[in-house]
Amino acid sequence: MLLKNKTAVITGCNRGIGLSILEIFSKNGANIIACVRKSNNKFLKYTNKISEKYSNKIDIVNFDLGNDEEIYNGFQQIKNLNKDINILVNNAGINQMSLFQMTPLNIFRSVFEINFFSVVNLTQKILKLMIKNKYSKIINISSNAASLSSEGRSAYAPSKAAIISFTEVLSKELGRFKINVNAIAPGLVNTDMMMNTSKKIIEETLKNTPFNQVADPKDVAKVVLFLASEESNHINGETIFVTGGM
């Protein structure tokens, strides 16, 4: 098991890519601190099932990444669990599509608040628990829209580009502490978020993808697993594009 006895904090893990990360990490021996905006009975039953199946511990922490006070309270809950944090996966994010002239400034702010500033905020806090460990990994989920975008993504694409730049800077600052910081930039993935992408963009994207298919969330989760494991110890400051060759 690649992550045996490691503890991972994962945001946005009640659906899509995050849910697949939670399962594949559990399968590989990690204990999970699952951060979600709001849990429900379905998610609780799922995590109990996964925990029983793989004999790991899954703690659920509820807080809204769009609210600084809730992030602080969520961090306090994580801190009170008294666990050595080895891995942080900043997965949570929101999609948004509208033409630039039809996008009010408050929409730009709300997209950056979730997709970028919440990542900065939570990472600063979690680092206080990680920096003492000899084995630590941070994986940020960006998007291929950061470098290859399309119309209607004037807020979303820059917010994901900021994640890539943030990853590169942080990797240089934290290298002295033996903390690896990398990013993953998925293309189209079969998640609820993809449902907010126009059919036209999906069709055009698939035409430019050699595999001509949408990724499964597990395809991304497997790359996250690699970056979280010791198999990637000499990879730092990189962004891996999981796009089927696009």
Secondary structure as the mmCIF struct_conf table of DSSP 4:
data_model
#
loop_
_struct_conf.conf_type_id
_struct_conf.id
_struct_conf.beg_label_comp_id
_struct_conf.beg_label_asym_id
_struct_conf.beg_label_seq_id
_struct_conf.end_label_comp_id
_struct_conf.end_label_asym_id
_struct_conf.end_label_seq_id
TURN_TY1_P TURN_TY1_P1 LEU A 2 ASN A 5
STRN STRN1 THR A 7 THR A 11
BEND BEND1 GLY A 12 GLY A 12
BEND BEND2 ASN A 14 ARG A 15
HELX_RH_AL_P HELX_RH_AL_P1 GLY A 16 LYS A 27
TURN_TY1_P TURN_TY1_P2 ASN A 28 GLY A 29
STRN STRN2 ASN A 31 VAL A 36
BEND BEND3 ARG A 37 ARG A 37
HELX_RH_AL_P HELX_RH_AL_P2 ASN A 41 TYR A 54
TURN_TY1_P TURN_TY1_P3 SER A 55 SER A 55
STRN STRN3 ILE A 58 ASN A 62
TURN_TY1_P TURN_TY1_P4 LEU A 65 GLY A 66
HELX_RH_AL_P HELX_RH_AL_P3 ASP A 68 ASN A 80
TURN_TY1_P TURN_TY1_P5 LEU A 81 LEU A 81
STRN STRN4 ILE A 87 ASN A 90
STRN STRN5 SER A 98 SER A 98
HELX_RH_3T_P HELX_RH_3T_P1 PHE A 100 MET A 102
HELX_RH_AL_P HELX_RH_AL_P4 LEU A 105 PHE A 112
HELX_RH_PI_P HELX_RH_PI_P1 GLU A 113 PHE A 117
HELX_RH_AL_P HELX_RH_AL_P5 SER A 118 MET A 130
TURN_TY1_P TURN_TY1_P6 ILE A 131 LYS A 132
BEND BEND4 LYS A 134 TYR A 135
STRN STRN6 SER A 136 ILE A 141
HELX_RH_3T_P HELX_RH_3T_P2 ASN A 144 ALA A 146
TURN_TY1_P TURN_TY1_P7 SER A 147 SER A 147
BEND BEND5 LEU A 148 LEU A 148
TURN_TY1_P TURN_TY1_P8 GLU A 151 GLY A 152
STRN STRN7 ARG A 153 ARG A 153
TURN_TY1_P TURN_TY1_P9 SER A 154 ALA A 155
HELX_RH_AL_P HELX_RH_AL_P6 TYR A 156 LEU A 174
HELX_RH_3T_P HELX_RH_3T_P3 GLY A 175 PHE A 177
TURN_TY1_P TURN_TY1_P10 LYS A 178 LYS A 178
STRN STRN8 ILE A 179 PRO A 186
BEND BEND6 LEU A 188 LEU A 188
STRN STRN9 VAL A 189 VAL A 189
BEND BEND7 ASN A 190 THR A 191
TURN_TY1_P TURN_TY1_P11 ASP A 192 ASP A 192
HELX_RH_3T_P HELX_RH_3T_P4 MET A 193 ASN A 196
BEND BEND8 THR A 197 THR A 197
HELX_RH_AL_P HELX_RH_AL_P7 LYS A 199 LYS A 207
TURN_TY1_P TURN_TY1_P12 ASN A 208 ASN A 208
TURN_TY1_P TURN_TY1_P13 PRO A 210 PHE A 211
BEND BEND9 GLN A 213 GLN A 213
HELX_LH_PP_P HELX_LH_PP_P1 VAL A 214 VAL A 214
STRN STRN10 ALA A 215 ALA A 215
HELX_LH_PP_P HELX_LH_PP_P2 ASP A 216 ASP A 216
HELX_RH_AL_P HELX_RH_AL_P8 PRO A 217 ALA A 228
BEND BEND10 SER A 229 SER A 229
HELX_RH_3T_P HELX_RH_3T_P5 GLU A 230 SER A 232
TURN_TY1_P TURN_TY1_P14 ASN A 233 HIS A 234
BEND BEND11 GLY A 237 GLY A 237
STRN STRN11 THR A 239 VAL A 242
BEND BEND12 THR A 243 THR A 243
TURN_TY1_P TURN_TY1_P15 GLY A 244 GLY A 245
#
